[in-house]
């Protein structure tokens, strides 16, 4: 009896042990299965571009109704092939060169062959104030490279920030930073320009600190247009406003009368101009300008090619580079071809330009020359008298030995 009892107890113990082992293997199997599934599936879940386009911090510029994956895919087929930018946040961590890039000397062999008489005359005839949208975190990363490249060709160059920086110099506007304050900064910047420089320029251009502008081409485009006509130019988009509006990133330029109407008539009027800090800067100024009868001008060249561009040259020049569902094709006011026919020979601006690319543009535009090929521009009748007046010589006296225009770079007083 004792033996039987002992054996019964022993069998019961063994059954319990087997059950515990089974539970252990079951739990272990489940854990291992979930681990394998996570390792296998997690990368695509984490890195796949499956979020709503409007959630990206870029989209202070584009209306929410247009932002969905079907109409505006973030990944349009080449993000892993090219180092190019299409969203504001992409440029946040971009830095320019740490060392000075420098410039060629006007007395260099091939620079002495260059005739700048026409550009020099236009500098005097078409006075452009450029103000650049920036912020304290970008003074060193981006703004100083604008100053070192295209900005020096403006008649007056201003940097608009929320913090003063005498090395640029930058003007401290009474606004907060961040993309939700771009509309407020735009209003304050144009008010500052109107109050301090209205009589010192003919045209007033806003650009970002990642915009590159060929200022000579801008002057040529504006030559002969009455500055008392209320009009502005840029890369024209068509949603939201009957006459369209100009892309903020590509930059836009207001005539003297357009500036006056915006600051004096539009901004104070709560019925026609948004009063808070929110909203897309380019859409909001487009609404305000349309409400006070400022015309959205056609900036295309005689061949109907564009001059202002919302992206870098690569985006526009390479056929198939951008998916046909990308939001840009729904926004542009005029039809645009892909390939060389996209862009005017007198293009004015490109957006999402890294500082390194700005210096590359400087070399390609102002230094590199195919030997034996000369460009002979035909002078519009209005320029003939200007060149005879000696304006060209007067301007050449203001060019340094490095060939850099001594434009007015000013700070807040």
Protein Blocks (a to p, Z undefined) as FASTA:
>chain_A
ZZmmmmmmmmmmmmmmmmmmmmmmmmmmmmmmmmmmmmmmmmmmmmpccbcfklpmklmm
bcfklgcfklmcfbgoiammpccdfbfklmmmpccdfbdebjadfkbmklmmpccklmmm
mmmmmccdddddddfklmmmmmmmmmmmmmmmpmbdcdddfbdcfklpccdddbdedjkl
mmmmmmmmmmmmmmmmmmmcfbdcdddfkbccdfklmmmmmgopafkbccddddddfehi
anbpadfklopaddfklmmmmmmmmmmmmklocfblgdcfklmmmmmmmmnopacddfbd
fkopafbdfbdfklmmmghkacfkbmklmmpmbdcdedjklpcfkbfbdchiafklmmmm
mmmmmmpccehiacdddddfklmmmmmnommmmmmmmpcfkopacddddddZZ
